[in-house]
């Protein structure tokens, strides 16, 4: 991703649809290595103020724990 200056090798990309009601596109991207993920998660702060953001894929239980 050139926006955050990280070179990654993508294993898989999936578009997650939200019933077509929202105009926001959510993509799930699998990277080839854990090291690439760590680097991307560290540098994601460079996207602040951008329309693109990066988050961990979490289960509903993990999301509830994060918000609590």
Residue, then its C-alpha position, 0 to 999 in steps of 0.5 A: x500500500x503506497x499510502x502508508x509506504x508498506x510493500x505487501x503480498x496479498x493472499x486473498x481479497x474479499x468484498x464484504x457487502x452490507x445489503x447494498x444500503x450503504x455506500x461504504x465498501x468493506x474489504x477483507x485482505x489476507x496477507x501472506x505473512x504475519x510480519x507484513x500485517x504487523x508492519x501495516x498495523x503499525x503504519x496505519x496511523x499515516x492514514x489519519x484523516x483519509x477515507x481509508x482505514x485499517x482494522x483487525x478482523x475480530x469476532x463479535x465477542x472480541x469487538x464487545x470486549x474492545x468497546x467495554 
